[in-house]
Amino acid sequence: MVMTNNILPTINPLLRLPVVKQATGKSRTTVYRDIEKGLMPRPVKIGGNRSAWPQNEITAINQARIAGKSDDAIKILVIELEAARETA
């Protein structure tokens, strides 16, 4: 959760794979292939065998793709997004 004006928290929903597939238009195989290539952030473990992605990260990747960013620029974005998890 991110605090906004130190008053109310802003919730960043976690998206499971079916929603990520729909949001990106990619198959499960392609999502995980992109993770291996550094073009998608790794999912967050949410318990048991379950994983999900923070919505803001999927949105950022989609916006970069829409803006025509190169794969190299997206790889940098993925590194920044995953690093930001540690400070959240």
PyRosetta script that sets phi, psi and omega in degrees:
from pyrosetta import init, pose_from_sequence

init()
pose = pose_from_sequence("MVMTNNILPTINPLLRLPVVKQATGKSRTTVYRDIEKGLMPRPVKIGGNRSAWPQNEITAINQARIAGKSDDAIKILVIELEAARETA")
pose.set_psi(1, 139.7)
pose.set_omega(1, 178.3)
pose.set_phi(2, -108.3)
pose.set_psi(2, 133.1)
pose.set_omega(2, 179.0)
pose.set_phi(3, -83.9)
pose.set_psi(3, 131.8)
pose.set_omega(3, 177.4)
pose.set_phi(4, -107.3)
pose.set_psi(4, 118.9)
pose.set_omega(4, -179.0)
pose.set_phi(5, 55.8)
pose.set_psi(5, 24.5)
pose.set_omega(5, -179.9)
pose.set_phi(6, 54.7)
pose.set_psi(6, 23.1)
pose.set_omega(6, -179.4)
pose.set_phi(7, -116.7)
pose.set_psi(7, -61.5)
pose.set_omega(7, -176.1)
pose.set_phi(8, -116.5)
pose.set_psi(8, 136.6)
pose.set_omega(8, 177.2)
pose.set_phi(9, -77.2)
pose.set_psi(9, 146.7)
pose.set_omega(9, 172.9)
pose.set_phi(10, -101.8)
pose.set_psi(10, 126.2)
pose.set_omega(10, -177.1)
pose.set_phi(11, -90.1)
pose.set_psi(11, 132.3)
pose.set_omega(11, 176.1)
pose.set_phi(12, -107.5)
pose.set_psi(12, 97.2)
pose.set_omega(12, -175.3)
pose.set_phi(13, -59.0)
pose.set_psi(13, 150.4)
pose.set_omega(13, 174.5)
pose.set_phi(14, -98.1)
pose.set_psi(14, 131.7)
pose.set_omega(14, -176.8)
pose.set_phi(15, -106.1)
pose.set_psi(15, 129.0)
pose.set_omega(15, 176.4)
pose.set_phi(16, -80.0)
pose.set_psi(16, 167.0)
pose.set_omega(16, -173.6)
pose.set_phi(17, -53.4)
pose.set_psi(17, -43.7)
pose.set_omega(17, -179.9)
pose.set_phi(18, -58.2)
pose.set_psi(18, -36.7)
pose.set_omega(18, 179.1)
pose.set_phi(19, -72.5)
pose.set_psi(19, -40.0)
pose.set_omega(19, 178.1)
pose.set_phi(20, -62.4)
pose.set_psi(20, -42.8)
pose.set_omega(20, 177.8)
pose.set_phi(21, -59.9)
pose.set_psi(21, -44.3)
pose.set_omega(21, 180.0)
pose.set_phi(22, -66.2)
pose.set_psi(22, -43.0)
pose.set_omega(22, -177.2)
pose.set_phi(23, -67.3)
pose.set_psi(23, -33.2)
pose.set_omega(23, -177.2)
pose.set_phi(24, -97.8)
pose.set_psi(24, -17.7)
pose.set_omega(24, -176.4)
pose.set_phi(25, 75.3)
pose.set_psi(25, 18.6)
pose.set_omega(25, -177.1)
pose.set_phi(26, -110.7)
pose.set_psi(26, 154.7)
pose.set_omega(26, 176.0)
pose.set_phi(27, -79.7)
pose.set_psi(27, 167.8)
pose.set_omega(27, 177.5)
pose.set_phi(28, -56.9)
pose.set_psi(28, -46.2)
pose.set_omega(28, -179.4)
pose.set_phi(29, -59.3)
pose.set_psi(29, -44.1)
pose.set_omega(29, -178.6)
pose.set_phi(30, -68.7)
pose.set_psi(30, -38.0)
pose.set_omega(30, 176.8)
pose.set_phi(31, -57.9)
pose.set_psi(31, -50.2)
pose.set_omega(31, -177.7)
pose.set_phi(32, -71.5)
pose.set_psi(32, -30.4)
pose.set_omega(32, 174.1)
pose.set_phi(33, -65.6)
pose.set_psi(33, -41.4)
pose.set_omega(33, 178.0)
pose.set_phi(34, -64.4)
pose.set_psi(34, -35.1)
pose.set_omega(34, 176.0)
pose.set_phi(35, -62.0)
pose.set_psi(35, -45.3)
pose.set_omega(35, 178.9)
pose.set_phi(36, -61.3)
pose.set_psi(36, -35.0)
pose.set_omega(36, -179.9)
pose.set_phi(37, -82.0)
pose.set_psi(37, -7.4)
pose.set_omega(37, -177.1)
pose.set_phi(38, 82.5)
pose.set_psi(38, 17.2)
pose.set_omega(38, -178.5)
pose.set_phi(39, -98.0)
pose.set_psi(39, -4.8)
pose.set_omega(39, 176.2)
pose.set_phi(40, -140.9)
pose.set_psi(40, 142.9)
pose.set_omega(40, 175.8)
pose.set_phi(41, -67.9)
pose.set_psi(41, 152.4)
pose.set_omega(41, 175.6)
pose.set_phi(42, -69.6)
pose.set_psi(42, 149.8)
pose.set_omega(42, 177.0)
pose.set_phi(43, -72.4)
pose.set_psi(43, 162.7)
pose.set_omega(43, 176.8)
pose.set_phi(44, -97.5)
pose.set_psi(44, 134.2)
pose.set_omega(44, 175.7)
pose.set_phi(45, -72.9)
pose.set_psi(45, 129.6)
pose.set_omega(45, -178.4)
pose.set_phi(46, -116.9)
pose.set_psi(46, 10.3)
pose.set_omega(46, 177.1)
pose.set_phi(47, 124.3)
pose.set_psi(47, 139.4)
pose.set_omega(47, -178.8)
pose.set_phi(48, 60.9)
pose.set_psi(48, -133.5)
pose.set_omega(48, 177.0)
pose.set_phi(49, -96.1)
pose.set_psi(49, 15.3)
pose.set_omega(49, -174.4)
pose.set_phi(50, -92.0)
pose.set_psi(50, 142.4)
pose.set_omega(50, 176.7)
pose.set_phi(51, -137.0)
pose.set_psi(51, 158.1)
pose.set_omega(51, 177.8)
pose.set_phi(52, -156.7)
pose.set_psi(52, 166.6)
pose.set_omega(52, 179.5)
pose.set_phi(53, -116.2)
pose.set_psi(53, 138.9)
pose.set_omega(53, 172.8)
pose.set_phi(54, -62.0)
pose.set_psi(54, 133.5)
pose.set_omega(54, -176.6)
pose.set_phi(55, -57.3)
pose.set_psi(55, -39.3)
pose.set_omega(55, -177.5)
pose.set_phi(56, -62.5)
pose.set_psi(56, -30.4)
pose.set_omega(56, 179.8)
pose.set_phi(57, -72.4)
pose.set_psi(57, -41.5)
pose.set_omega(57, 177.7)
pose.set_phi(58, -65.5)
pose.set_psi(58, -40.9)
pose.set_omega(58, 177.6)
pose.set_phi(59, -61.4)
pose.set_psi(59, -43.7)
pose.set_omega(59, -179.4)
pose.set_phi(60, -63.5)
pose.set_psi(60, -41.1)
pose.set_omega(60, 178.7)
pose.set_phi(61, -65.4)
pose.set_psi(61, -44.6)
pose.set_omega(61, 178.6)
pose.set_phi(62, -61.3)
pose.set_psi(62, -42.9)
pose.set_omega(62, 179.6)
pose.set_phi(63, -63.6)
pose.set_psi(63, -38.0)
pose.set_omega(63, 178.0)
pose.set_phi(64, -64.9)
pose.set_psi(64, -42.4)
pose.set_omega(64, 178.0)
pose.set_phi(65, -63.3)
pose.set_psi(65, -44.7)
pose.set_omega(65, 179.4)
pose.set_phi(66, -61.4)
pose.set_psi(66, -37.4)
pose.set_omega(66, -179.6)
pose.set_phi(67, -75.9)
pose.set_psi(67, -4.9)
pose.set_omega(67, 177.7)
pose.set_phi(68, 80.2)
pose.set_psi(68, 22.6)
pose.set_omega(68, 179.3)
pose.set_phi(69, -63.8)
pose.set_psi(69, 147.8)
pose.set_omega(69, 179.1)
pose.set_phi(70, -74.5)
pose.set_psi(70, 163.7)
pose.set_omega(70, 176.6)
pose.set_phi(71, -59.5)
pose.set_psi(71, -37.4)
pose.set_omega(71, 178.6)
pose.set_phi(72, -63.4)
pose.set_psi(72, -40.4)
pose.set_omega(72, 178.4)
pose.set_phi(73, -67.4)
pose.set_psi(73, -36.7)
pose.set_omega(73, 179.3)
pose.set_phi(74, -69.6)
pose.set_psi(74, -36.2)
pose.set_omega(74, 176.3)
pose.set_phi(75, -60.9)
pose.set_psi(75, -40.5)
pose.set_omega(75, 177.0)
pose.set_phi(76, -64.9)
pose.set_psi(76, -42.7)
pose.set_omega(76, 178.0)
pose.set_phi(77, -59.7)
pose.set_psi(77, -43.6)
pose.set_omega(77, 179.6)
pose.set_phi(78, -60.6)
pose.set_psi(78, -43.3)
pose.set_omega(78, 177.8)
pose.set_phi(79, -60.2)
pose.set_psi(79, -44.3)
pose.set_omega(79, -179.9)
pose.set_phi(80, -65.4)
pose.set_psi(80, -41.5)
pose.set_omega(80, -179.8)
pose.set_phi(81, -64.3)
pose.set_psi(81, -44.5)
pose.set_omega(81, -179.6)
pose.set_phi(82, -68.8)
pose.set_psi(82, -35.0)
pose.set_omega(82, 176.9)
pose.set_phi(83, -66.8)
pose.set_psi(83, -35.0)
pose.set_omega(83, -179.5)
pose.set_phi(84, -66.3)
pose.set_psi(84, -22.5)
pose.set_omega(84, 177.6)
pose.set_phi(85, -60.5)
pose.set_psi(85, -35.7)
pose.set_omega(85, -176.6)
pose.set_phi(86, -70.6)
pose.set_psi(86, -23.9)
pose.set_omega(86, -178.7)
pose.set_phi(87, -100.7)
pose.set_psi(87, -1.7)
pose.set_omega(87, -178.3)
pose.set_phi(88, -74.5)
pose.dump_pdb("model.pdb")
